[in-house]
Every structure is written in C-alpha cells, then in structure tokens.
Amino acid sequence: MRGVHSAVDDIRRGVFKEVALLAYEGGDLSRVNMIPYQMIKGEVAHHRSDVFLERAIIKERLRLALGMNMQPPEDQLPISATIHEMEEMGESGSKKHFEKPLVNIIPFACNACPPKQIRITDSCQGCISHPCMNVCPKNAIYLDERKHCHIDQSKCIKCGKCFNQCPYRAISKIERPCAAACGMDAIGSDELGRAKINYDKCVNCGMCLVNCPFGAIADKSQIYQTVRAIARGEEVIAIVAPAFVGQFGKEATPGKIQAAMKVLGFADVVEVAIGADLCTVQEAHAFLEEVPAKMPWMGTSCCPAWSKMAKTLFPQQAEYVSMALTPMVITARMVKLLYPDSKVVFVGPCAAKKAEANRRTIRSDVDFVLTFEEMQGIFDAKEIDFTKIQEDPEEKMENGTGFGRGFAVSGGVAAAVAETISHLDPGREVKIEKAEGLRDCRKMLLMAKTGKRDGYLLEGMACPGGCVAGAGTIQPVSVGAMNVEKFKNAAAVQSCTQTPYLTSLNDVEMAHLITPPEGDAVSYPVTRLSQEELSGTPEA
C-alpha cells in the first residue's frame, strides 16, 4: 500500500489542511463543527455505507488532528465544546501536550477485518494427491462431495504449510493489514471484531496507521498548536529531519522549503542532520569505550520505536542500546541554547517522535512535532506554490554532513558511526548488522541475546526502509531514499567528524545533551573530546 496514492491520503491531508485553516483564522472556533459537512458534501456517501458515517469519521479525525481525545460513542459532543480550552491554554503561553494514547483506532471506521486465516478458494481443482491435506499437522482440511478441499477453522493453527504446497495456488492467506504491519503484535480484536490496540505493547511506530486501507487509524497532531504559536508572534523555529528532501514534490528544493517556512512565519529553519552528526560522534566514542569491555554489543539510539521495543521485549539487554540522545533532541537543545525563549518544532517523517517529544524530560526541548504530511497541510492551507517560491541565496540549509543526512535511510546510522570510528581508531574493525521493520529488529535482538552478535554495532529501524518510510512521509519509499542519497552526496563535508559543530560537545553549557531520556537506566558520562581526538589525530 505504501507509495500508492489513495482516497485515504486525500481524507487525511484534507483534515490537516482544515485544521491549519482553522488555526490561522482564529476567532470563533465554532466553525470547526461545519468542517465535516464542507469536506463531505451532499447526501450520497463516497466511500462508506452512508454519508452520516463518513462525517462522523471526519469528526473524530478532526478531534485527533487538533490533539484532542476521541469521544466514546455514547458521549458525543460538538468539537467546539472543548476546543476553546485548548485555545485558552495556548493564549496563556502554556503548551498543550497530548494525552496518551497517541495512535488511535476510530471504532466505527474499522471494517472489522478478519484476523489471520488460511482459506481455500474456489480455484481448488480437487486434485487426487491432496498435498494440502497431507502436510496439515492438525487434520484441519477435509473434502466436500465434489472432492474439493476446505479448512475447518476451529482446527487450523495458521501454520501455512498447505499454502506452500498447493500446486494451483488455490489457498490464500488473509490477515488484517494493520495487524500484519505491526511488528509488536499489539493489535487484537474488541467484542465486535474490530481492531483494538494493546497499548502495553504499542511503540507508536505508526505502521498500522499507514497500512489500514479503511483509514480507521489516526494519530494526534499539533498542527493547531504550532500555527497558533506563530500567530501569537512567538519565535518558532523549525528543525527539519534529514528525510525531508523531496517529500514536498520535485519543485520543493531544500532552499525553497526554507523560504516557504519563513513565509509561514517560522523564525528559522535548522537541519537536524547537525544533531545526527553529534549523535554519531557520541555513539562512536561510546562504542569504542564500552564494546566489548563493558557490554557485548551496542544498539543505535536514533529510532525511538526501535529503542522502546528493545527495552520492552528485551529488558535485560536494554542497557546495551545507546543512551545518546536522538538527533531531534540534540538539535532542539542547541537551538534552545541560542534562542531560550523560542518554540522548537520538529518536522519529520515519524509518528514515534511525537511520543518521544511528549516525555517529561524532553518537553522543554521539543515543543511540537509535525510530520511531513501535516506540514503539507499547512502549506496547502496557505496555498504555498513551490513553483513560485524563490530561494534566498543568503540562507541555505547546508550545515549537515553527508553521513549525518544519511541517517534517513536504513543502514545510514550504522554507516555513519562506523565511518567515525575509522577516524577515532583506524585499526578497529566494526561488525555491523541492521534491521528494518520491528519484526526483523526482534529477530536481530534474539540473535544478540544468544551471544551471536557479540562485538557488533546493531542498527534498528522500526519502519521498513528507514525514516524515509515513516508514517508521516508523503513520497514512496524508493523515491525518498533516492532523494536522500542525492542530498547526502551533495553535502560539502561527508564525515561527521568534520562538522563545524563539534565544539558544542566540549561546551560546558551543552553537558546536559548527554542526559538519558526519561526511563533509561544507564547514562554514558559526558566525555570532553578534543578536535584532534574527534578527527582521529592524536594530540601532541
């Protein structure tokens, strides 16, 4: 499904645009109640059984896009009944952090897709060899009067052996798309057969969100809060993830994106690849110090969904995942040092970054998080046309190194750390394994748990393809990866060890950069590194 534009995309992005328009207009917020009627006109349904259901779903999507909680079916109030409270909090200068859960299933939008099943279709030819029956370990397959095969679902254990044996490919696997996409097996069923999230397992990767073909799953947004902060005249600075390049179309060059965001009212736009560079140096130094002297292997830290998965399912190995802060947080803290009164907005591809920024210890650093899709909604609301936007030759995002920009694709983080280690310790061999998608990440950690990855640097990415495949991206994964590769190669400096911001690691005011995220048990000490050490050249 990823990369194929659909009606679900139009609905989601239409809601984002309407929320942005509402925020820009301000004033009488009761207009929010009319948005479902403006988006779904007339009396005939477009995609559902009736137009009233379509509007009800839009209403819940609006609530989530405003950062609000969904309402239970028995307690339906107009959206405007509580939106004023959010506006009042914004005017007082406070932030509105979303209440958990971040990712939500709209129950009456769910199709109640069947859970995983193996089915024999009408294509069965009734062959006399019956290989499907012969391999079934539970004798769940039987013949009808026409000698065609059928499966007794009460006996079937969904092993798939029959599926692999049928010479006519007459056996199909049916699985709920959201559950198939969830690498944590966090999606079950409620009493009506509809999808339900087990939040004790959910790591907020958002893969269910983008794989539901009915658009029944949505995460909370901070579009409204971001736009209102700009409208109040606050100093709002955007920090943009490396995966941004090409996401807003071919005409949206990095320079034009920066210029467009200035038009929207952002005070500045900063490349998060800067933070990726510093994160790389910290992880490289930690790997050299810790592996294998203090721990058998080290996992990268930049993907919050991977990190949470590792700590949830493998608590005894949790301390082996790097405690370095993510590029988002490092960049945000650098911005806050320069502009203490600013609001920092992370613009990126990831739903899990919203959960990361919602942590108590990070809220003061990252005020709001927007996905690329949500940012596109703001562009649409203000009718930004990238064919007409002019770049400012004096202001370009050219500060990130090539390897820092490469964080956006699978394997990019580990490659950056290994390249930095080659400068710090030229003789050190670094064994690397990467996994993309939480199921493969789990397999990788199982191998590490059994001692088969000792001495390794393990990179985990929750989204198949890396950040360019995040739940908030717009372009197909292959297109995003290609654009990042071009942007990476175009960097003036390739090695993270050559970033001009290395001195930030030696600044005593930046010591808190290395404070571990909330809930982490272990922290690496802040190590003061000289420029010579960081570049691999011994001090005289």
N, C-alpha and C positions, 0 to 999 in steps of 0.2 A: 504493500500500500504506500510506503514512503516514496515521495518523489512524484506521485501521480496526483495532479490537482483534482479536487473533488468538491461537491456541494458542501461537505462538512467544513472544508477550508474556508469557503465563502461565508458560511454562517459564523464561524469562529472569528474571522477577521472583520466581518461586518459588526459584530458585537464590540470588538476592540475599538473600531472607529467611532461608534456611537458613544461609548464611554468617554473617549477622548474629547469628542464634541461637547458632551455634557460638562466636562471639567472646564473646557475653555469658555463656555458660555457663562457658567456660574449662575448666580441669582436664584430664580425659582427652580428648585430641583424637582418639582413635581412632574416636570416633563418626562422624567425617566419612566413614568408609568405608561407613556404612549409609545415608547420605542418598540415594544413587540408588535404593535399594530402598524407602525411605519415599516418595519422590516418584513412582516408577513401581512401583505395586503389582501383584500378581497375575502371571499367566503370559501374558496376552494383550496384544499391543502396541496402543498407542493411535494412533500416527501413522506408525510405521516398519514394516519387514518383520518384525521380531521384538522382543521385549521386552529381549533382551540388548543389542541395538544401541542401543536407547533409553537404557538405563542407562549404557552406555559413553560416550554423548554427554554425559549429565548429569555423568558423572565428569570429563570434560575441561572442561566448563563450570565445574564447581566449582574445578578447579585454576586456571583463569584468573581466576575471581571472587575467589580467595584471593591473587591477584597472582603466582601461580607460572607456570612454563613448562609447555607441553604436553609430553607424553611421546611418543616415537616408538612406533609400533605394536609393534615388536619388543622394547621395553623397558618393559613395563607393570608398575608397582609400585603398591601401595595409596597413596592420597593421604596417609595418615598417616605414611608412611615419611619424608617430608621436611617436613611441616608443623611439626614440633617445632623445626626450625632457625629458622623464621620467628618462632615464639613466643619462643625464646631471645633472638633479636636484639631483639625488642620489649621484653622484660624488662630488657635491658641499657641501654635508653634510646636505642638507635640506630633509625634509620628503615630500612625495607625499601623501597628503590626498585625498581621493576620492571625486569627486563631486557628489552631490545628483542627481538622486536617487540611493540608494544602491541596491534595488531589482528591476530587470528589466524583462519585457516580450519581448522576441525576436519575433516580429510580424509574420514573415514568418515561424516561428517554431510552432506557435499556430494552433491548429486544428479547431479553431472557434467552439468549443463545444457549443451545445445549452444551453441557460440559463435554469433556473429551469422550468421543465414541469411535468405535470402528464399525463401519456399516458395509454390507454387501449390496451393491447397486443392481439395477435391472440389467446391467451388462453381463451378469453371470451367465455362462453358457452351459452350465450343468455338465461339465466335463466328468469323465468317469474316474480320473485319477484323484480328484478332490485333494490337491495338496494343502489347501487351507485347512481341511478337517484333520489331515494327517499331522500337521505341526501344532495344532491348538493344544496347549497344555491342560486346558480345563474342559475339553469336550463341549465347548460352547457353540459349535457350528453343527447345524442339522440340515437335512434335506426336506423339501416340500414334495408334494405329489408330482411335480414336474421335474424332480431331481435337481432343482436349483437350491443353492445354499443360502442359509440365513444364520444370523447370530443371535443367540439368547443373551441379551444384555445383562441379565441377572448373574450370568456365569462369567462373562467376558472380563478379563483383567487389563485390557487395552495394551497388551504387550506388543502388538503389531506384527507378530510372526506371520499371520495369514496375509496381511497386507503385502508383505515382501515376497510371498510365494505365488500369488495368483498370476497365472500366465496371461490373463486378459486385462489385468489392471482393473478388475471389476470391484475391488474393495477400496473404500475411501476412509480417510481419517478426518473426523470432524472435531474441531476444538475451538472453543470460544477465543476469538482473536486477542482480546485483552489478556486473557489468562496465558495464552501461548507466548505473548510478548513479555510477560512478567517473569523476570529471572529469579524472583524471590518466592514464587508460588504463593503470592499474597492474595490472590483473587479466588473467592469461592462463590457461593450462591446464598441468597436470602430465602425466606419461606415461600416466595413466589417464583423462585427460579431465576431471579435477576442477579446480575453480578454484584458482588459485595467485597469490599477491600478489608483485609485483615491488617489494621494499621500497626500491629506489633511486628509485622514482617515488612511492611512497605518502607522503601528507602527514598521515595519521591523522585524516581528517575524519570517518570512521565511516559514511559514506553507504552503503557496501557492507553494513555490519553491519545496518542497519535496513531494507535492501531485499532481503535474502535471504529468500525465502519458506520455506526449509527450516531456518532458524535455525542455519546451519552456521558463522556468523562471530560471533566474540565478542572483546571487548577485556578487558584485565586491569583488575582493580578493587582498591581499597584500603579496602573495607568493613571487613574483618577488622582491619587495622592501625588504622583510626580508632576502632573500638569498643574495641579493647584499650587504646589510649592513654587513653580516657575511663575504662575500668575500673581502670586503674592509678592514677587520681586526678590525671592530668596536666591542666593548664589548656589545654583545647581550645576554640578559638574558630572559629566558622563564619563565612565570608564568602560571601554569597549573591548570585549573579548576577541582573541585572535581569529575566531571563526567568522567574524563579521564580513570579511571581504567577499564581495559578490552576492551577499544574501539579499540585497535590495534591488537586484537587477543589474544588467550589464552596464547601464549608464551610471550607476551609483559607485563611482570610484571612491577610494578612501578620502581623497580631498573633498569631493562633493558631499559625502556623508558628513564630514566635519562641518562644512559650510552650511548644510541643511539643518544640522542640530543647533548651530549658532542662530539660524533664522528662527528656530522654535523657541529660543530663549535660554539654551544651555550656556553657561558662562565659559565652559571649556570642554574639550573632548580629549581624553587621555587613552593611550593604547595600553591594554592590560598585559601585553607582551613584556612590558617593563617589569611587572611583577613576576612574570614567568621566568625571566632571566635571573632574578634574585632568588626565586624559589629553587631554580636549577642549581645555583651555586651552593645554597644551603644543603640541598639533598645530596649533592656530590660530596661535600665535605663530611656530612653525616655518614654516608655510605663508607667512606674511607676509614672513618674512626670506629664505626660500630660493627661492620661486617668483615670478618666473622668473629672479631674479638668479643663482642657483647651480644650479638644476635646472629642467627644463621643466615638470614636474608632480609631484604628491606623492600617494602612496597611503597609506591609513589603516593602522594597525598592529594593531588590536584582535583580529582573527581570525588565530590562529597558522597555520591550514591555508592560508589565502589568502597569508599572508606567506611561508610556506615554498615554496608553489607558485611565487610570483613570483621568489623567489631561486633556485629550482631551474631553471626554464624560461627565465627572462629575467635571467641573471646580470649583464649589462651595465647593466640598469636597476634592479638590486637596491637601489642606494643611494637611489633615489627613493621607496622605501617608508619611511614614517616610522619613526624609531628610538625614538619614545616607547614606554615600557613599557606593557603592556596594563593595563586596569583591575584585573584579577585581581592582578597583581604589585604595582601601586601600593598597592592596599588592603591586601594582605598585609604590605607593608613598613611601612605606617603602623601596623598592629596590632602588629608586632614591635617598633616603637619604644616603644609604650606598654606592651607585655607581652613583654619579651625572652625569657622562659622558656616562652612559650606554644607550642602546636602550632596551626598555622593550616590549616583545611580549607576548600578552595574547593568550594562546592556549586553546580553549574551544569548547563547543557544539553549540554556539549561533550565529545567524546572527545579532540579535539586538545589541550584544556587539560591533559590528563594528560601528554601528550608535552612540552608547554611547561614544566610544573612539574618534569619529570624532567631538565631541563637542569642542568648542573653549577652554573651561576651563579644559578639560581633555587631550587634545592633548600632552601637555608637560609631562604627566604622563605615558600614554599608547601610545607607538609609532606605534605598528602594532597589528592587531588581525588576528589570523588564526583559522579556525575551525579544528576539528579533521580530517575531510575529506581532507582538504587542507594540514594538517601536514602529512597525509598518502601519499599524492602526493609527498612531499619532501622525505619521507622515500623511496618511490618507485624509485624516480629519482636517489638516491644514493645507491640503492639496499641493503637497510638495511634488514638483515635477523635476526629476533629476536630469532631464534633457535641457532644462533651462537654468539650473543651479550652476553658478560659477565658482570654481575653486579659488581660494585665497592663496596666492603663491608664497605668501609670507608665513602661512600656518599649514603645516602638513604633519600627519602622523608618521613620523619616520624614526621613532626612538627605539622600537623593539628590534632585537636581533633576529636573524633568520631562525635559529634554533628555538628562540622564545616564541616566535609566531607558529612554529611547527607543533606546539602543544595541542593545536586544534584537531589534529588527526591521530588516529590510532598509531601507537609506536613513537609519536613525536616527543613525549615526555622522557621516556627511557633513552631515546637517542640523544636528547639534549644533555641529560645527566651523564651519560657515558662519554660524550664529547668533552664535557667539562672535566671529568675525571682524567681524561687523557692529557689535559693540561696540568692538573694538580699532581698527578702521579703517572708519568708517561709509561712506566713499566707495568702498571696494574691492568690485568685483564678483567673485564666486566662481562659476566654472563647475563644475558637479558632474556626475559620471556614476557610477552604481552598477551593480554586477553581483552576482547571487546564483547560486550554483552554480559550481563550478570551470570548467566548460566556457565559461560566459559570461564568467567572470573572465579566462580565457585570451584570448578574443576582444577583450575590452576592452584588455588589455595589448598585444595585437598592434597595435591601432589607435594606442595610445600610443607604441609603438616606432617606428611610421612617422611620428611627428610630428603626428598628427591629434588629439591630446588635450593639446597644449601649453597651459599655464595652468590646467589642470584639477586639481580635487581628486577622486581616484578612490577610491571605497569598494568593497572586495571582501569578500564573504561566501561562505564555502565551502558553506554549506547553503542550498538554495533556500527563501527566506523569512526568512533571517537566523538568529539564535541560537535563536529560538522553534522552529526546525525542526531543532535539533541532534540528534545521535544518542542523546542521553541524556534527551530530553524524553518526556513522558507524554501530553500533550494534543495534539489535532490542531493543525496549524499555524495555521489560521484562528482557532481558539479562543484559542491562545496569544497571537497578535497582538492580538486584541480585548482580552484581559485586560491586556496591557502598555499599550495605548493608554489604558485607563481609569486604570490606576495612574499613568501619566505625567501625565495631566490632573489627577489628584488631588494632585500634589506641591505643597507650599506655595510653592516657588520654581521657576520654569521654567528660567531661564537658568543655564548652567554658570558664568557669570561672577559669580553671586551666591551660590555655595556658601560656607558658613562655613569650609570647609577650605582656602580659597585661601592662607591664611597658611602652610600646610605647604610650599608651593613656595618660600617665602622663608626657610625654616628651614634653617640650615646643616647640621643633622643629617639633613636629607632630601635632601642633594645627590646621594646615590647612587641616588635614584629614577630619575635620567635615564641611568644606566649602560645601554648597549645590551645586549640578550640575547646569549647565547653565540653566536659565529659571525658576528655582524654586523660589517661592515667600517667603518661610519661612525657617529659619535655626534654629536648636537647638543650644544653646550655648555649647561651649566646657566645659564639667564638669570634674574637676580633681577628680579622684576616687582613694581612697587608695586601697591597696591589700586586706585589711580586708573588705572594703565595697563591693568590687567586688566578694569576696568569700562568702559574706553573714554574716561575723562575725563582729560585731560592734567594733569600735576602743576603746581601753581602755581609 
